[in-house]
Amino acid sequence: MTVSLARRELQRIAPGRPSAVTVGVFDGVHRGHRHLVAALLGEARRESLAAVAITFNPHPRTVLRPGSAIAYLTSLEERVELLQSLGLDAVGVLAFTSELAQLEPREFLGLLRDELDMRLLLVGPDFAFGRNRAGTLEVSREVGEKLGFRVEAAPMLKEGGEKVGSTAVREALARGDVSRVTQLLGRPFSLRGPVVKGDSRGRELGFPTANIAIGLDHALPAYGIYVSRVYVRETAYEACTSIGVRPTFGTAERPTVEAFILDFDGGVYGEELRIDLLERLRGEERFENTDELIAQMHKDVAQTRDYFRSHGDPADA
């Protein structure tokens, strides 16, 4: 059944001509992923092939190690959008299940060869897939020789001796180092979601916020206050965003993401917002009373304005 579903998805995105293919999770679509896709596009152009990326969902680790949790850097929708923006001819999503994980390399690669007319498989240097990760680079090349496609490995992208990868992004995010995250991703880390009703405490304090709903499996940075850019219906606004459990008012059951949009008084309830995190101002704190909190919030907003004065208008970004 799983093979049938995978085959249908591959048939749906088949470009109708011989293709160069890359396969992976691509969570975050960071600079390492973009480096791989750029290499794929280069090879595809040289050989007059269509360029195709296949992403797995959910993350294979959640299937291969039951009970393990993954905090995704991007939602599946964002992942596909980001991959499509790189100039690929097709992007497909394969449901990663225990059945798919048990396929022998010959079976899985055969699917790609048959349905996408794959002539080239381009992967990272540490690529392995299939039952017991038997589909190594060497095994894949042996299969390719028999089925009529070649397998190449793109060099790993490193920066300062460190691999530009999802692990590095998550580590920087856990520290709240969103400047480093921006370097690794090649763009600011974003949170996207609909504006939902909060407890109106921000409005009572003089700082009305837009609270967005975030999936439980979405990665968050270290709790704190962040200079941010909020997109409302494609228009960018300066903002100061709080991420955390609001300890001053009793720890919340789950983290909240609340953006105070500077110089904005429009209605956003129900709107889908994108919040780009640009710089961490401070960690989350517990204040003894609301007067202390309000005083600090004024400082946070002043620092946010200073940031944008020194970094230019958001509309120019």
C-alpha positions in Angstrom: 0.0 0.0 0.0 2.8 2.4 0.9 4.6 1.7 -2.3 1.4 2.4 -4.2 0.9 5.8 -2.4 4.6 6.7 -3.1 4.2 5.7 -6.7 1.1 7.9 -7.1 2.9 10.9 -5.6 5.9 10.4 -7.9 3.5 10.1 -10.9 1.8 13.3 -9.8 5.0 15.3 -9.9 6.8 13.5 -12.8 8.1 16.3 -15.1 7.6 14.3 -18.2 11.2 14.1 -19.2 14.4 12.6 -17.8 15.3 14.0 -14.4 18.0 14.7 -11.9 16.7 13.9 -8.4 17.7 14.7 -4.8 16.1 13.1 -1.8 16.0 14.1 1.9 14.0 15.6 4.7 15.1 19.2 4.0 13.7 20.5 7.3 14.5 24.2 7.5 15.7 24.3 3.9 19.0 25.8 5.3 22.1 26.9 3.3 23.3 23.3 3.3 20.2 22.2 1.6 20.3 25.1 -0.8 23.9 24.2 -1.6 22.8 20.7 -2.6 19.9 22.0 -4.7 22.2 24.5 -6.4 24.5 21.6 -7.4 21.5 19.6 -8.6 20.3 22.5 -10.7 23.7 22.9 -12.2 24.0 19.2 -13.2 20.4 19.2 -14.5 21.1 22.2 -16.8 24.3 20.7 -18.1 22.5 17.5 -19.0 19.2 19.0 -20.1 17.4 17.2 -17.2 14.5 18.3 -15.1 15.5 19.0 -11.5 13.3 17.2 -8.8 13.5 17.2 -5.0 11.7 14.6 -2.9 11.1 15.4 0.8 10.0 12.9 3.4 7.3 13.6 6.0 7.2 12.9 8.8 10.8 12.9 9.8 12.2 9.4 9.5 13.5 9.5 13.0 9.9 9.5 14.4 9.2 6.3 12.5 12.5 4.5 13.1 12.7 5.4 16.7 9.1 5.3 18.0 8.5 7.8 20.9 11.2 10.2 19.7 10.0 13.7 19.0 11.1 16.2 16.4 10.8 19.9 16.6 10.5 21.0 13.0 12.2 24.1 11.9 9.6 24.6 9.2 6.1 23.3 8.6 5.7 20.9 5.7 3.9 23.7 3.8 6.8 26.1 4.4 9.3 23.4 3.4 7.7 22.8 0.1 7.3 26.5 -0.6 11.0 27.2 0.2 12.1 24.3 -2.0 9.9 25.4 -4.9 11.3 28.9 -4.6 14.8 27.6 -5.5 13.9 26.9 -9.1 13.2 23.2 -9.1 11.0 21.8 -11.7 9.1 19.6 -9.2 8.9 19.0 -5.5 7.3 15.9 -4.1 6.3 14.7 -0.6 6.6 11.1 0.3 4.9 9.8 3.4 7.6 8.1 5.5 6.1 5.0 7.1 7.5 1.9 8.6 6.7 0.1 5.3 8.6 2.6 3.2 11.5 2.3 5.7 11.7 -1.4 5.1 12.1 -1.2 1.3 15.4 -2.5 -0.1 17.5 0.1 -1.9 16.8 -1.6 -5.2 13.0 -1.2 -4.6 13.1 2.5 -3.6 15.6 3.6 -6.3 13.6 1.6 -8.8 10.5 3.6 -8.0 12.4 6.9 -8.6 13.9 5.5 -11.8 10.6 4.2 -13.2 8.3 7.1 -12.2 10.6 10.1 -12.7 12.8 8.7 -15.5 15.7 9.4 -13.1 19.1 9.6 -14.8 21.0 11.2 -11.9 20.6 10.9 -8.1 22.5 13.7 -6.3 22.8 13.4 -2.5 24.9 14.6 0.4 28.1 12.8 1.3 26.5 11.1 4.4 23.5 9.8 2.5 22.0 6.4 3.5 18.4 5.1 3.4 16.3 2.0 3.4 16.2 -1.0 5.7 19.0 -0.7 8.3 20.3 2.2 6.2 21.6 -0.3 3.7 21.2 2.2 0.8 24.7 3.8 1.2 26.3 5.8 -1.5 28.3 2.8 -2.7 25.2 0.5 -2.8 23.2 3.2 -4.6 25.9 3.5 -7.2 25.8 -0.3 -7.7 22.0 -0.2 -8.1 22.3 2.8 -10.5 24.7 0.9 -12.8 22.1 -1.9 -13.1 19.1 0.4 -13.6 20.7 3.0 -15.8 21.3 6.1 -13.7 24.3 7.5 -12.0 24.7 8.6 -8.4 26.8 11.6 -7.3 27.5 13.1 -3.9 27.7 16.9 -3.5 30.4 18.2 -1.1 29.3 19.1 2.4 28.9 22.8 3.1 31.0 23.8 6.1 31.5 27.2 7.8 34.3 27.6 10.3 34.8 23.9 10.3 31.2 23.3 11.3 28.7 21.5 9.0 25.9 23.8 7.9 23.0 21.5 8.9 19.8 21.2 10.9 21.7 20.2 14.1 23.7 23.4 14.1 20.5 25.4 13.4 18.7 23.8 16.4 21.7 24.3 18.7 21.8 28.0 17.9 18.1 28.3 18.2 18.2 26.7 21.7 20.6 29.4 22.7 18.4 32.1 21.3 21.2 33.1 18.9 18.9 34.0 16.1 21.7 36.0 14.4 23.6 32.7 14.0 20.4 31.0 12.9 19.9 33.6 10.2 23.5 32.9 8.9 22.8 29.1 8.8 19.4 29.4 7.2 20.3 32.2 4.8 17.2 34.0 6.0 15.6 34.9 9.4 14.0 32.1 11.4 10.2 32.5 11.0 7.1 31.6 12.9 3.9 31.5 11.0 0.3 31.0 12.3 -3.2 32.4 12.6 -3.8 35.2 15.2 -5.8 33.7 18.0 -7.7 35.2 21.0 -5.5 35.7 24.0 -6.3 36.9 27.5 -6.0 40.6 26.5 -3.4 41.1 29.2 -1.1 42.9 26.8 -3.8 45.4 25.9 -4.5 46.0 29.6 -0.8 46.8 30.1 -0.8 49.2 27.2 0.9 46.8 24.7 -1.7 45.0 22.7 -0.2 41.9 21.1 -1.1 39.5 18.3 -0.9 36.0 19.6 -0.3 33.3 16.9 -1.0 29.6 17.2 2.1 27.5 16.7 2.1 23.7 16.2 3.3 21.6 19.1 5.9 20.1 16.9 7.4 23.4 15.7 10.8 24.4 17.0 11.0 27.6 19.2 14.0 29.6 20.2 15.1 30.1 23.8 12.4 31.9 25.7 12.8 35.7 25.6 12.1 38.9 23.9 13.0 39.3 20.2 13.3 42.2 17.7 11.1 41.0 14.9 9.6 41.8 11.6 5.9 40.9 11.2 4.2 40.4 7.9 0.5 41.3 7.8 -1.0 40.6 4.4 2.5 40.9 2.8 3.2 44.3 4.5 6.2 44.3 6.9 6.0 46.0 10.3 8.5 46.5 13.1 7.6 44.4 16.1 8.8 43.2 19.5 7.9 39.6 20.1 7.7 37.7 23.4 8.1 33.9 23.3 7.7 31.9 26.5 5.4 30.9 29.4 4.8 34.4 31.0 6.2 33.6 34.5 5.1 36.9 35.9 1.4 35.8 35.6 2.0 32.1 36.5 3.7 29.7 34.2 1.5 28.9 31.1 0.8 25.3 30.2 2.5 25.8 26.8 4.6 28.6 25.3 3.0 31.6 23.7 4.2 33.7 20.8 3.0 37.3 21.2 4.0 40.1 18.8 3.6 43.8 19.8 3.5 45.5 16.3 4.8 49.0 16.5 2.7 51.9 15.3 -0.1 49.5 14.1 -3.7 49.7 15.1 -5.4 47.5 12.5 -7.3 44.3 13.2 -5.4 41.1 12.7 -7.6 38.5 14.5 -7.9 35.5 12.3 -5.1 36.7 10.0 -2.1 34.5 9.1 1.0 36.3 10.3 4.7 35.6 9.6 7.1 36.7 12.3 10.8 36.9 11.4 13.0 36.8 14.5 16.0 39.2 14.0 17.7 39.6 17.3 17.3 38.5 20.9 17.0 41.4 23.3 16.9 39.4 26.6 15.8 36.2 28.2 12.3 35.7 29.7 12.1 37.2 33.2 9.7 37.0 36.1 8.8 40.5 37.5 7.5 41.2 41.0 4.6 43.4 39.8 3.1 44.8 36.6 4.8 48.2 37.1 8.2 46.6 36.8 7.0 44.6 33.7 5.6 47.7 32.0 8.8 49.6 32.6 10.8 46.8 31.0 8.4 46.6 28.1 9.0 50.3 27.4 12.7 49.6 27.3 12.2 46.6 25.0 10.2 48.7 22.6 12.9 51.5 22.7 15.6 48.9 21.9 13.5 47.5 19.1 13.2 51.0 17.5 16.9 51.5 17.9 17.6 48.3 16.1 15.5 49.2 13.1 17.0 52.8 13.1 20.4 51.2 12.7 19.4 48.4 10.3 17.1 50.3 7.9 13.4 50.3 7.1 11.8 46.8 7.1 10.2 47.5 3.7 13.7 47.6 2.2 14.7 44.2 3.5 
